[in-house]
């Protein structure tokens, strides 16, 4: 090969390398109703999933937005992200996903977790979402019935069950209604008590006391995960047996939990980001449901409340906290 041709090839390769180096990084946005510290494990799991697919934070211009437990901020934060025109917005929870969906109809939105995306109006169906939103759902048939049955098995004397809801979460109205109907079908009264921000949670527990609640079901939402220590402490103070659909509550003293592992769902959200970056449309990516649900019990809390867990429940437990 002539020297001039070789030099031309070297220069061409160098130019191509510089072009790749100078190519703009894709912009990846995240939106969370919680705080950075309270949701660190969730987003850590997401980036673990991204790393398994060959990505790192350095591949992206990352725009994170946190509502810090104030859901009324989500609309403005979602609009701010939409103006930045990222390739994808990844959302924690149904509230954030709804805010992103309302802010843009064109930017792909991946929900890392949603309890009921169809009921919340986030997608047309699980098989064909149909819009710009796809991702992971925690919804499964008869979850409400399973919550009531588990709690009633551990607290058989419970005749009135409170359901703690976040009125800003678009899935909670339907889900609490299902719990109330499931409880009624076995002769148990259930009623919902709302807390829209962390500061309202203590008042919600006071209302439970006034209404003589015997037990509690806490529906999952980022707000309640953010306030997990306060919720568990208030339940202990009022000696109120509580079931949660998120395992992190049991690790800090909650009685019992039943549900999918949120961190696993966040890891799986990376798959959707990868597919979209490679050209897939959210409308054509089916929303996934978990296939494994974990049952956790804190035996120290069982003892503190003077309860007895039936052997048939203990036989089903995936993890016992002592």
Secondary structure, 3 states (H helix, E strand, C coil): CCHHHHHHHHHHHHHHHHHHHHCCCEEEEEEECCCCCCCHHHHHHHHHHHHHCCCCHHHEEEEEEECCCCHHHHHHHHHHHHHHCCCEEEEEHHHHHHHHHHHCCCCEEEEEECCCCCCCCCCCCCCCCCCCEEEEECCCCCHHHHHHHHHHHHCCCCCEEEEEECCCCCCHHHHHHHHHHHHHCCCCEEEEEECCCHHHHHHHHHHHHHCCCCEEEECCCHHHHHCHHHHHHHHHHCCCEEEECCCHHHHCCCCEEEECCHHHHHHHHHHHHHHHHCCCCHHHCCCEECCCCEEEEEHHHHHHCCCCCCHHHHCCCCEEEC
